[in-house]
Amino acid sequence: MTLPTDAAARKAAANEARKERDRLRYATDPEWAEKKRRQAREWGRKNAERNRARAREWAVANPEAVAKRQAEWYGKNKKIQRKSALKRKYGLTPEQYEAMRIAQKDLCAVCGERDTYSSTSGLCVDHCHETGRVRGLLCNRCNRAIGLMRDNERILQAAAGYIRHHDMVIANAAD
Ligand SMILES: [Zn+2]
C-alpha cells in the first residue's frame, strides 16, 4: 500500500509548485499582489472578530475560569504593574522607591513604625495632591489618616490639640 503516500507526496509537490507560482506572480503582478494583500487583511479582520466573539462567549459562560485567569495574571504581573503604577502615579522608578525605603529604614515617616497593618507589600508613597510632589513613604494607616484629614495641616494640628486638650482635662480631673 504505497498509494496513500504517493498521493500525499504528489499533493505536497503540487502545493509547493502552486506556492512557487504564487510567489512569482506576487513579485511580478502588482495588481494581483494588492488583491492578495486585501484578501489577507479581510481574512485577518474576519477571524479577529470571530475570535473576539468566541472569547466573549467563553468568558460569559465561564466566569469562574475568567476570575482565576485574572488572579493568575495579576499575580504574575504584580511587579510590572507596581512598576508602571509607581511611574504613572508618582513619576518614581523602582530604584528611587528603593532608595527612599532604605533611607527610611522601612519605617513610616510619620509614626516611625513598620507597616504590619496593610496586606499589600511595603510602605505607601505619600504625595501632595496639589503639586503631585512626592513627600515620603508612609504606613498604610498614616497615609489614609492624612488623606482623611484632607491633607490639611491646620486640621491635623487641630486634631492633635484636641487630643492634648482632652488628655489634660482627664489629667486635671484625676488630681
Ligand atoms: Zn505610620
Boltz pocket constraint, residues with backbone or C-beta under 6 A from the ligand:
constraints:
  - pocket:
      binder: B
      contacts: [[A, 108], [A, 109], [A, 110], [A, 111], [A, 112], [A, 113], [A, 138], [A, 139], [A, 140], [A, 141], [A, 142], [A, 143]]
      max_distance: 6.0
